[in-house]
Amino acid sequence: MVKPLRHPWRRYFARSLDWMIYAVVWELVCAVILHISWDAGVYQVLNWAGGTALMLLLEPLLLSRLGTTPGKALFGLQLRAPDGGLLTYDQAVRRTYGVFWHGMGWNLPLIGLYFSWRSYQQCMEKGKAAPWDENAVYTLKDTRAWRCVAFVLIFCLLPVLAGMGIRQAVKPSPVLNAGPLTREAFIENINAAAQYDKAAPYRLYLDGDGVWKLTNEALTQDSGAAEAGYGCTMTYEILMEDAGEYVAGVRIYQEGSEGDVFDDLFQQTYFSYMALWLAEHPRGSYSQAWKNYYHYNALLLSCFREGGTVLLGGVRLQMDVVNKGMAFDTLVEGRSYTDHVLSQPLLFDDEGQWIERPVEDTFYACTVTLTREA
């Protein structure tokens, strides 16, 4: 017979580490294999459900085959049957479900704390085993200090390292087509990129004729000029190679003298870049492309103001600008940091009174040409 062992705090911290490992494994599966990302509220619920499922599936296997779990092994704990042998799989299943139901309170906020406190009291009562431990007893290898130090390090570093990996993988390449792109394939890619970017201030998509649309309303056209609805004129043209089979790039033109004459230009440039870059780097992630673009955000904004050329990972962006009296505004209340608008700078007289500037005194025009570099 194996002598029962209490050590409630070692068991509690071992359980906490095991739960963290189950949750991290689930997050990595979602990010790396399933390519799923959720909003914060849904994420919390589904992360709990996924961690629970892994615990109920994996822990009985670990206990019946190894007699321990990663958390228990770190603290030198092993679980045995009263005769000293390993638990059977059925015994391990009953114990795991008993711990989850009676010992952890389904690991729900507040409820889980109450059940953990009750489990602590049961553990400290001499001669009384918890319901899930009636056919199982703990053994302890040793109580060396390094085990506690290792627990603190792992408990602190594991979420950080896992989070870094998840952020790299959570947005894989959303493009449907790689390599040289036909016009239809390019439009599919650009819409995949636009739909995938949840940070965009509004939903844009490019229809089969190369017309940008917002909630079924045309914003621009790829031939001729059309009013974008924001005090400006825009055109969007898909450039084809000499043979006319594959897309060489795009040309975007916008001009205006008042209102948001830049935000649409920035968004269309961004999504066009993503579609071209990801086609050239099919194994690259959306996060990589996003970092490439925003790493040069200040340089890009300067080019949008004054003109210039930027080469980003095999995609050349050429900006030709005419700017008369328009100023960039990236701190408009209610907008995200990805929004950029051009507006008329405010003028004040000597007494601090605002002077309305005639629209004719301001003008902005920009042609952005994005091309794939050989």
C-alpha positions in Angstrom: 0.0 0.0 0.0 1.1 3.5 -0.8 0.9 6.1 2.0 -1.4 9.0 1.1 0.2 12.4 0.6 -1.3 15.8 1.0 0.8 18.8 -0.2 -2.2 20.9 -1.3 -0.2 23.8 -2.6 2.1 21.7 -4.8 -0.9 20.0 -6.2 -2.7 23.4 -6.8 0.3 24.9 -8.6 0.8 21.7 -10.6 -2.8 21.9 -11.7 -2.5 25.5 -12.6 0.5 24.8 -14.8 -1.2 21.9 -16.5 -4.3 24.1 -17.3 -2.0 26.8 -18.7 -0.3 24.2 -20.9 -3.7 22.8 -22.2 -4.8 26.4 -23.0 -1.6 27.3 -24.8 -1.6 24.1 -26.8 -5.2 24.9 -27.9 -4.3 28.4 -28.8 -1.4 27.2 -31.0 -3.6 24.6 -32.7 -6.1 27.4 -33.5 -3.4 29.8 -34.7 -1.0 27.5 -36.6 -3.2 24.7 -37.9 -6.8 26.0 -38.0 -5.8 29.7 -38.7 -8.5 31.0 -36.4 -8.5 34.2 -34.5 -11.4 35.6 -32.5 -12.5 38.8 -30.8 -11.7 39.1 -27.1 -15.0 38.0 -25.7 -15.4 34.9 -28.0 -11.7 34.2 -27.5 -12.1 33.8 -23.7 -15.1 31.4 -24.0 -13.6 29.2 -26.8 -10.2 29.2 -25.1 -11.8 27.9 -22.0 -13.8 25.3 -24.0 -10.7 24.2 -25.9 -8.5 23.9 -22.7 -11.2 21.9 -21.0 -11.5 19.5 -24.0 -7.7 18.9 -24.0 -7.6 18.3 -20.3 -10.5 15.8 -20.4 -8.9 14.0 -23.4 -5.2 14.1 -22.6 -5.0 13.9 -18.8 -6.5 10.4 -18.5 -3.9 9.1 -21.1 -1.0 10.7 -19.2 -2.1 9.4 -15.8 -2.7 5.9 -17.1 0.5 5.7 -19.1 3.0 7.8 -17.1 1.3 8.3 -13.7 1.9 12.1 -13.9 1.3 15.2 -16.0 3.7 18.0 -16.9 2.8 20.1 -13.9 2.9 17.2 -11.5 6.2 16.0 -12.9 7.7 19.5 -12.4 6.8 19.3 -8.7 7.9 15.7 -8.3 4.4 14.4 -7.9 3.1 11.1 -9.2 -0.3 9.5 -9.0 -0.6 5.8 -8.2 -3.3 3.3 -7.4 -3.4 2.2 -3.7 -1.4 -1.0 -4.6 1.4 1.1 -6.1 0.6 0.5 -9.8 -0.6 2.9 -12.4 -4.2 3.9 -12.6 -6.2 2.2 -15.3 -7.6 4.3 -18.1 -11.1 4.1 -16.7 -9.9 5.1 -13.2 -7.9 8.0 -14.7 -11.0 9.2 -16.7 -13.2 9.1 -13.6 -10.6 11.0 -11.6 -10.0 13.7 -14.2 -13.8 14.3 -14.6 -14.1 14.3 -10.8 -11.4 16.9 -10.4 -12.9 19.1 -13.1 -16.4 18.9 -11.7 -15.9 18.8 -7.9 -12.4 20.1 -7.5 -12.1 23.0 -10.0 -15.8 24.0 -10.3 -15.5 23.7 -14.1 -12.6 26.3 -13.8 -15.2 29.1 -13.9 -14.4 32.6 -12.4 -15.3 32.8 -8.7 -17.0 29.4 -8.8 -13.6 27.8 -9.4 -12.0 29.7 -6.5 -14.7 28.5 -4.2 -14.3 24.9 -5.3 -10.5 25.2 -5.0 -10.8 26.4 -1.4 -13.2 23.6 -0.6 -10.7 21.1 -2.1 -7.9 22.6 0.0 -10.0 22.1 3.2 -10.7 18.5 2.2 -7.1 17.8 1.5 -6.0 19.1 4.9 -8.4 17.0 6.8 -6.6 14.0 8.2 -7.8 10.6 7.0 -10.2 12.1 4.5 -9.6 11.8 0.8 -11.2 13.9 -1.9 -14.0 12.1 -3.8 -11.8 11.9 -6.9 -8.9 10.5 -4.9 -10.6 7.5 -3.3 -8.9 5.1 -5.6 -5.6 7.1 -6.1 -2.8 8.4 -4.0 0.0 10.9 -4.6 3.7 10.2 -4.1 6.4 12.8 -3.9 9.9 12.4 -5.3 11.6 15.3 -3.5 11.0 18.9 -2.5 14.0 20.6 -4.0 13.9 24.4 -4.4 14.7 24.3 -8.1 11.3 22.9 -8.8 9.6 26.1 -7.4 12.0 28.3 -9.3 11.4 26.4 -12.6 7.6 26.7 -12.0 7.8 30.5 -11.6 10.0 30.9 -14.8 7.7 28.6 -16.9 4.5 30.1 -15.6 5.8 33.6 -16.5 7.5 32.9 -19.8 5.2 30.3 -21.4 2.3 32.8 -22.1 4.8 35.3 -23.5 6.6 32.9 -25.8 3.3 31.3 -26.9 1.8 34.8 -27.5 4.7 35.7 -29.8 4.3 32.5 -31.8 0.5 33.0 -32.0 0.9 36.5 -33.2 3.2 35.4 -36.0 0.9 32.6 -37.1 -2.6 33.9 -36.4 -2.7 35.7 -39.7 -1.4 33.4 -42.3 -1.3 34.4 -46.0 -5.0 34.8 -46.9 -4.3 35.0 -50.7 -5.8 32.4 -52.9 -3.3 32.6 -55.7 0.5 32.8 -55.8 3.1 33.6 -58.5 2.1 35.6 -61.6 -1.5 36.7 -61.3 -4.1 37.0 -64.0 -6.6 39.9 -63.5 -9.2 37.6 -62.0 -6.6 36.0 -59.6 -5.4 39.4 -58.5 -9.0 40.6 -57.7 -9.5 37.4 -55.7 -6.3 38.1 -53.7 -7.0 41.7 -53.1 -10.5 40.9 -51.8 -9.1 38.1 -49.6 -6.6 40.6 -48.1 -9.3 43.3 -47.6 -11.7 40.9 -45.9 -9.0 39.5 -43.7 -8.0 42.9 -42.3 -10.3 43.5 -39.4 -8.6 46.7 -38.4 -9.8 48.5 -41.6 -12.1 51.4 -40.7 -14.7 50.2 -43.3 -15.2 47.3 -45.6 -13.9 47.6 -49.2 -14.0 45.1 -52.0 -13.1 45.1 -55.7 -15.7 43.7 -58.0 -15.0 41.8 -61.2 -14.8 44.9 -63.3 -12.1 46.5 -61.1 -14.5 48.8 -59.3 -13.9 49.5 -55.6 -17.1 49.2 -53.6 -18.2 50.0 -50.1 -21.4 48.3 -48.9 -22.6 48.0 -52.5 -21.8 51.6 -53.4 -19.1 52.3 -56.1 -16.2 54.3 -54.8 -13.9 54.4 -57.9 -13.7 53.1 -61.4 -10.7 51.7 -63.3 -11.6 53.8 -66.4 -12.6 57.4 -66.3 -13.2 59.4 -63.2 -15.9 59.0 -60.6 -16.8 60.9 -57.5 -15.8 59.0 -54.4 -18.3 60.8 -52.2 -15.7 62.4 -50.0 -15.1 65.7 -51.9 -12.5 64.0 -54.2 -12.1 62.1 -57.5 -10.5 58.7 -57.7 -9.5 56.2 -60.4 -8.2 52.7 -60.0 -6.4 50.9 -62.9 -5.1 47.4 -62.9 -1.9 47.3 -65.0 -1.2 44.3 -67.2 2.2 43.1 -68.6 3.0 43.6 -72.3 1.5 40.3 -73.2 -1.7 41.2 -71.4 -1.9 37.9 -69.5 -0.6 38.8 -66.1 -1.0 41.7 -63.7 2.1 43.9 -63.5 0.7 46.3 -60.8 -1.9 48.9 -60.2 -2.2 52.7 -60.6 -4.4 54.7 -58.2 -5.2 58.3 -58.7 -7.0 60.7 -56.3 -7.5 64.4 -56.3 -9.6 66.8 -54.2 -9.6 70.1 -52.3 -11.6 69.3 -49.2 -12.8 66.5 -46.9 -11.3 63.1 -46.5 -9.2 63.1 -49.7 -6.6 60.6 -48.5 -8.2 57.8 -46.5 -9.5 55.8 -49.4 -6.2 56.2 -51.3 -4.3 54.8 -48.3 -6.6 51.8 -47.9 -6.6 50.9 -51.6 -2.8 51.3 -51.7 -2.5 49.1 -48.6 -4.7 46.3 -49.9 -3.1 46.4 -53.4 0.3 46.0 -51.8 -0.8 43.1 -49.6 -2.2 41.3 -52.6 1.0 41.7 -54.6 3.4 40.9 -51.8 1.6 37.8 -50.6 1.4 36.5 -54.1 5.2 36.7 -54.3 5.6 35.2 -50.8 2.9 32.5 -50.5 4.5 31.1 -47.4 4.7 34.5 -45.7 2.1 35.5 -43.1 -0.3 38.4 -43.2 1.5 39.7 -40.1 4.8 39.8 -42.0 3.3 41.8 -44.9 1.6 44.1 -42.4 4.9 44.7 -40.6 6.7 45.4 -43.9 4.2 48.1 -44.7 3.8 49.8 -41.3 7.5 49.6 -40.5 7.9 52.2 -43.3 4.8 54.0 -42.3 6.5 57.4 -41.7 8.4 57.1 -45.0 5.2 56.2 -46.9 3.4 59.2 -45.3 6.2 61.4 -46.4 5.9 60.1 -50.0 2.2 60.6 -49.9 2.8 64.2 -48.9 5.7 65.1 -51.2 6.1 62.2 -53.6 8.8 59.5 -53.8 9.6 55.8 -54.2 9.6 53.0 -51.7 10.6 49.4 -52.4 9.0 46.9 -49.9 9.9 43.3 -50.3 9.7 43.1 -54.1 6.9 45.6 -54.5 7.7 49.2 -55.7 5.5 52.0 -54.6 5.9 55.2 -56.7 4.0 58.3 -55.5 3.7 61.4 -57.7 2.1 64.2 -55.7 0.7 67.7 -56.2 -0.1 69.3 -52.8 -1.3 72.9 -52.4 -2.1 73.9 -48.9 -3.3 70.5 -47.6 -2.1 69.1 -44.3 -2.1 65.5 -43.0 -4.2 64.7 -40.0 -3.7 61.3 -38.4 -5.2 62.2 -35.0 -8.8 62.7 -35.8 -11.1 62.0 -32.9 -12.9 58.6 -33.2 -10.5 57.3 -35.8 -8.0 54.5 -35.5 -4.3 55.1 -36.0 -4.5 53.5 -39.4 -6.7 56.3 -40.7 -5.2 59.2 -42.4 -6.9 62.2 -43.9 -5.9 65.4 -45.6 -7.6 68.6 -44.5 -7.3 72.3 -44.8 -4.9 73.7 -42.1 -6.8 76.1 -39.8 -5.9 79.8 -40.1 -6.3 82.3 -37.3 -6.1 86.1 -37.3 -4.2 88.2 -34.8 -7.1 88.0 -32.3 -7.2 84.2 -32.5 -10.4 84.1 -34.6 -10.6 81.3 -37.1 -10.4 82.4 -40.8 -12.2 80.3 -43.3 -9.9 79.5 -46.2 -11.5 79.4 -49.7 -11.6 75.9 -51.2 -9.8 77.2 -54.2 -6.7 77.8 -52.2 -6.2 74.1 -51.5 -5.7 71.1 -53.7 -4.2 67.6 -53.5 -3.5 65.1 -56.2 -1.6 61.8 -56.0 -0.8 59.0 -58.4 0.3 55.8 -56.7 1.8 53.1 -58.9 2.5 49.7 -57.4 4.5 47.3 -59.5 6.1 43.8 -58.9 9.8 43.8 -59.1 11.4 41.0 -61.0 
